[in-house]
Amino acid sequence: MYTYIYKHLILFTLITFISCSKKEPEPFTFIQLCDTQLGMGGYEHDIKTFKQAVKQINELNPDFVIICGDLVNNASDSTYTDFNLIKSQFKMDCYCAPGNHDVGNVPTEESLNYYRKIIGEDYYSFENKGYSFVITNSQLWKEDIKGESKKHDDWFKKTIKSINTKEQPIFVAGHYPLFLENYDEVDQYFNLPLEKRLELLNLFEQNNIVAYISGHAHMPIINNYKNIKLVSGEATSKNLDSLPSDLGFRRWQVSRDTIIQSFISLTPPLNESP
């Protein structure tokens, strides 16, 4: 009888440990900021709009901020100094993904090392309240860079598969939208190559990716692929749509059962030319 009780006590303890060790998602909010791109809409103008975005985001007090690439228009010591100075005013963590204006349309060893030295890692992951976030260098998907693209791909696949074993929902962030209107549309400047795009969508579907956030287009592009949210946001520097959107950013409100994103414009409206 004692053996029976002992076995069941061990079983109960094991079940309790497993149930307690699995971290359930908690509600939180984060900000998607796109194309601060100092110098795109006029340098002083873009400094002003980035500072205004920081001010408004600090008032909203989200858990963190993700900037989806094109931090500056022309990467240099002076532009990165200005970017880092304004970024340092955030009262919460701010995570950056590189854009084509940060590392070049065709990245080189020099441009990548420069970004890594001044800004930081160009791909990495972190966790927040039961969710995982994977920050990518989408320029290494846009172009096949010897010694870099395969390394990035291997890291990405290993990372999301490892996270998936923990049953954590995953957000992926990059600079380039996967596509603009249709998942199988032809290749162009604003999307990723079709072969790579289909590969990524398949990986997303298999590995519990709930959303992919990006910038680059300087206009809102909101799609859904097999219940995966694909959202490219408005810029804070200059938008490019024919009916100009307000400059601003997107707020994501995440809970266990719902993921809601909405646009917040800079106030006062700052979409006019300087």
Backbone torsions as a table, in degrees:
resi	resn	phi	psi	omega
1	MET	NA	-42.1	178.9
2	TYR	-62.2	-36.4	177.7
3	THR	-63.2	-42.0	178.8
4	TYR	-60.9	-48.2	-179.6
5	ILE	-63.0	-41.3	-178.5
6	TYR	-62.7	-45.1	179.8
7	LYS	-61.5	-43.3	-178.6
8	HIS	-70.6	-31.9	176.2
9	LEU	-65.5	-41.9	176.8
10	ILE	-62.8	-44.3	179.9
11	LEU	-61.3	-44.1	179.3
12	PHE	-62.6	-42.5	-179.9
13	THR	-63.7	-41.6	-179.9
14	LEU	-64.5	-45.0	179.4
15	ILE	-62.8	-42.4	178.8
16	THR	-62.0	-42.3	-179.9
17	PHE	-62.9	-45.4	-179.0
18	ILE	-63.6	-44.0	-177.4
19	SER	-67.6	-34.0	-179.5
20	CYS	-78.5	-29.4	-176.2
21	SER	-76.5	-22.8	177.6
22	LYS	-77.4	117.2	-174.8
23	LYS	-82.8	113.9	179.4
24	GLU	-78.2	140.3	178.6
25	PRO	-59.1	140.8	175.5
26	GLU	-112.8	152.8	178.4
27	PRO	-62.3	140.6	175.3
28	PHE	-160.2	169.3	-179.5
29	THR	-130.2	140.1	171.2
30	PHE	-139.4	164.9	-176.9
31	ILE	-113.2	134.6	172.1
32	GLN	-102.0	112.8	-179.1
33	LEU	-112.5	134.5	-174.0
34	CYS	-127.9	137.9	168.0
35	ASP	51.0	59.2	169.6
36	THR	-61.0	-36.1	165.9
37	GLN	33.5	61.8	-177.2
38	LEU	-55.2	116.3	-177.6
39	GLY	112.5	-11.4	-179.9
40	MET	-73.3	-44.7	-176.6
41	GLY	-105.6	16.3	-171.7
42	GLY	107.2	123.1	-167.1
43	TYR	-59.2	-49.9	-178.3
44	GLU	-65.9	-36.0	176.3
45	HIS	-60.2	-45.1	-176.4
46	ASP	-72.0	-32.2	172.3
47	ILE	-60.9	-45.9	-178.6
48	LYS	-62.7	-45.0	-176.9
49	THR	-70.5	-35.7	177.4
50	PHE	-65.5	-42.2	177.6
51	LYS	-62.9	-38.7	178.9
52	GLN	-66.0	-39.6	177.4
53	ALA	-61.6	-44.3	178.7
54	VAL	-59.8	-44.3	-179.5
55	LYS	-59.5	-48.8	-178.3
56	GLN	-67.3	-39.0	-179.4
57	ILE	-66.7	-39.8	177.1
58	ASN	-60.9	-36.7	178.0
59	GLU	-67.7	-32.3	178.5
60	LEU	-75.4	-26.7	176.2
61	ASN	56.2	56.1	174.9
62	PRO	-74.0	174.1	177.3
63	ASP	-66.7	-38.7	-178.4
64	PHE	-166.2	174.5	179.7
65	VAL	-126.4	141.3	170.6
66	ILE	-119.8	125.7	175.1
67	ILE	-100.6	119.9	-171.8
68	CYS	-90.4	51.3	169.3
69	GLY	87.2	169.8	-171.4
70	ASP	52.0	65.7	177.8
71	LEU	-67.9	-38.5	179.4
72	VAL	-134.9	163.9	179.4
73	ASN	-83.0	-41.5	176.8
74	ASN	-129.3	114.9	-175.5
75	ALA	-70.9	121.5	178.7
76	SER	-156.6	169.2	178.3
77	ASP	-57.7	-42.3	-175.4
78	SER	-71.5	-42.8	-178.5
79	THR	-69.5	-39.7	178.3
80	TYR	-68.8	-32.7	175.8
81	THR	-62.9	-44.9	178.4
82	ASP	-64.1	-42.9	179.5
83	PHE	-60.4	-49.9	-176.9
84	ASN	-64.4	-33.6	179.0
85	LEU	-64.7	-45.9	179.8
86	ILE	-69.2	-43.2	179.1
87	LYS	-57.7	-34.5	-178.0
88	SER	-66.2	-12.2	-179.4
89	GLN	-83.0	-8.9	174.3
90	PHE	-62.8	140.6	178.3
91	LYS	-91.9	2.3	178.0
92	MET	-133.4	172.3	179.8
93	ASP	-63.7	143.6	176.9
94	CYS	-128.9	123.1	-177.8
95	TYR	-109.6	134.7	-176.0
96	CYS	-115.0	138.7	167.2
97	ALA	-107.6	143.3	179.9
98	PRO	-78.0	148.8	174.5
99	GLY	-115.5	177.5	-178.1
100	ASN	-65.5	-28.8	177.2
101	HIS	-76.6	-15.0	179.2
102	ASP	-88.8	-39.0	-175.7
103	VAL	-119.8	0.6	179.0
104	GLY	95.8	149.6	176.8
105	ASN	-59.9	-37.6	172.4
106	VAL	-120.7	94.8	-175.3
107	PRO	-58.7	146.7	176.0
108	THR	-118.7	168.6	175.9
109	GLU	-57.6	-39.2	-179.4
110	GLU	-66.3	-46.7	-176.8
111	SER	-67.9	-37.1	178.6
112	LEU	-68.1	-43.7	179.3
113	ASN	-65.5	-34.6	178.6
114	TYR	-65.0	-46.0	177.3
115	TYR	-59.8	-46.6	-177.4
116	ARG	-63.7	-33.8	179.8
117	LYS	-72.9	-43.8	-172.8
118	ILE	-88.8	-41.0	-175.9
119	ILE	-99.3	-46.3	-178.5
120	GLY	135.7	-163.3	-179.2
121	GLU	-58.0	143.7	178.6
122	ASP	-97.4	-7.0	168.2
123	TYR	-155.0	139.5	-172.5
124	TYR	-173.5	178.5	178.8
125	SER	-140.9	161.3	174.9
126	PHE	-154.0	168.3	-179.1
127	GLU	-120.6	152.4	175.1
128	ASN	-152.2	113.0	171.4
129	LYS	50.4	48.0	174.9
130	GLY	88.9	1.0	174.8
131	TYR	-115.6	151.6	173.7
132	SER	-111.8	147.0	179.2
133	PHE	-126.3	127.1	-178.1
134	VAL	-116.9	114.9	-179.1
135	ILE	-95.0	126.2	-174.2
136	THR	-116.1	163.0	169.9
137	ASN	-103.5	89.5	-173.2
138	SER	-68.6	-13.9	176.0
139	GLN	-66.0	-25.9	177.3
140	LEU	-81.6	-7.1	167.5
141	TRP	-93.6	-35.4	-179.9
142	LYS	-67.0	-40.2	179.9
143	GLU	-124.2	144.6	177.1
144	ASP	-89.6	100.6	-176.0
145	ILE	-101.0	118.8	-177.1
146	LYS	-57.1	131.7	177.6
147	GLY	80.7	-9.3	-177.3
148	GLU	-121.0	-47.5	-174.7
149	SER	-63.9	-44.5	-179.9
150	LYS	-65.7	-40.4	178.2
151	LYS	-60.6	-43.1	178.1
152	HIS	-65.1	-44.2	179.1
153	ASP	-60.9	-47.3	-179.3
154	ASP	-61.1	-43.8	178.1
155	TRP	-61.0	-45.1	-176.6
156	PHE	-62.7	-47.7	-179.0
157	LYS	-62.9	-44.6	179.5
158	LYS	-63.1	-40.8	-177.2
159	THR	-65.7	-50.6	-175.9
160	ILE	-70.2	-32.3	177.6
161	LYS	-69.3	-37.1	177.4
162	SER	-65.4	-42.4	178.4
163	ILE	-65.2	-39.2	-177.0
164	ASN	-61.8	-30.5	178.2
165	THR	-66.7	-21.9	177.8
166	LYS	-89.7	0.3	178.2
167	GLU	60.0	34.2	175.6
168	GLN	-95.2	132.6	172.7
169	PRO	-62.0	148.6	-173.7
170	ILE	-125.5	131.6	164.6
171	PHE	-99.7	137.3	173.1
172	VAL	-115.1	136.5	179.2
173	ALA	-124.5	138.9	175.9
174	GLY	-152.1	-167.0	179.6
175	HIS	-101.2	-48.2	-176.5
176	TYR	-80.5	134.3	166.8
177	PRO	-62.4	148.0	174.0
178	LEU	-66.7	-46.1	176.4
179	PHE	-152.3	166.8	-177.5
180	LEU	-97.4	-48.0	-177.1
181	GLU	-125.4	-44.7	-176.6
182	ASN	-128.7	140.1	-175.4
183	TYR	-61.6	-24.4	-178.2
184	ASP	-109.9	21.9	179.2
185	GLU	-64.8	163.2	-178.2
186	VAL	-70.2	157.0	178.9
187	ASP	-65.4	142.4	174.5
188	GLN	-157.3	-179.4	-174.6
189	TYR	-59.9	-35.8	-171.4
190	PHE	-93.0	1.2	178.2
191	ASN	-126.2	176.1	175.5
192	LEU	-90.4	153.8	179.9
193	PRO	-55.7	142.9	-173.0
194	LEU	-55.2	-47.4	-177.7
195	GLU	-60.0	-46.2	179.4
196	LYS	-67.8	-39.0	-179.5
197	ARG	-59.8	-47.3	-179.9
198	LEU	-65.8	-37.6	176.9
199	GLU	-61.6	-44.2	-179.4
200	LEU	-67.3	-43.0	179.4
201	LEU	-60.8	-38.3	177.3
202	ASN	-65.8	-42.2	176.6
203	LEU	-63.4	-41.3	178.9
204	PHE	-60.0	-45.8	-177.0
205	GLU	-64.0	-33.9	-174.9
206	GLN	-86.5	-13.5	-169.7
207	ASN	-127.2	31.8	169.3
208	ASN	63.2	32.8	173.5
209	ILE	-80.1	125.8	-178.5
210	VAL	-97.9	-21.9	-179.3
211	ALA	-160.6	148.9	171.3
212	TYR	-123.4	122.0	-178.3
213	ILE	-113.5	145.1	-173.9
214	SER	-155.5	-180.0	177.9
215	GLY	-132.1	-125.6	169.9
216	HIS	74.5	-40.6	-173.9
217	ALA	-80.9	-17.2	-178.4
218	HIS	58.2	37.4	175.7
219	MET	-167.2	158.8	179.2
220	PRO	-73.6	128.4	174.4
221	ILE	-131.7	110.9	-174.1
222	ILE	-123.1	116.3	-179.8
223	ASN	-129.7	168.5	176.1
224	ASN	-138.0	126.5	178.7
225	TYR	-124.4	107.3	179.0
226	LYS	50.2	48.9	177.9
227	ASN	69.8	14.2	172.7
228	ILE	-99.6	123.2	-179.9
229	LYS	-78.4	132.2	178.4
230	LEU	-123.5	107.7	-170.7
231	VAL	-130.0	116.8	169.1
232	SER	-104.8	132.1	-171.6
233	GLY	-101.7	170.7	175.5
234	GLU	-67.7	156.7	179.4
235	ALA	-87.1	166.7	166.8
236	THR	-101.6	-9.3	-178.9
237	SER	-92.4	-64.4	-178.5
238	LYS	-158.8	132.4	176.0
239	ASN	-93.8	158.8	-173.5
240	LEU	-119.3	2.5	-178.6
241	ASP	-73.8	156.5	-175.3
242	SER	-67.0	-29.3	173.0
243	LEU	-109.8	88.3	-165.0
244	PRO	-50.4	123.6	174.5
245	SER	-76.0	155.0	170.8
246	ASP	-61.5	148.8	170.3
247	LEU	-70.9	146.5	-179.6
248	GLY	169.6	-153.8	-174.9
249	PHE	-150.8	173.6	-178.2
250	ARG	-117.0	135.8	177.2
251	ARG	-103.7	129.4	177.3
252	TRP	-108.1	125.6	176.7
253	GLN	-111.3	115.4	-170.1
254	VAL	-117.2	128.7	173.3
255	SER	-131.8	-177.8	-177.7
256	ARG	-60.8	-36.8	-172.2
257	ASP	-110.3	-15.2	-175.8
258	THR	-137.2	149.7	173.0
259	ILE	-131.2	114.9	-176.4
260	ILE	-121.7	132.4	175.2
261	GLN	-124.1	144.7	-178.1
262	SER	-146.5	155.8	-178.2
263	PHE	-91.8	139.7	174.8
264	ILE	-126.5	120.0	-177.6
265	SER	-84.0	154.6	174.3
266	LEU	-68.7	138.9	-178.8
267	THR	-124.4	131.0	-2.8
268	PRO	-67.7	163.3	-179.1
269	PRO	-52.0	131.0	-175.3
270	LEU	-126.3	36.1	-177.9
271	ASN	-94.8	3.8	178.2
272	GLU	-80.3	157.0	177.9
273	SER	-68.2	148.8	-178.8
274	PRO	-69.3	NA	NA
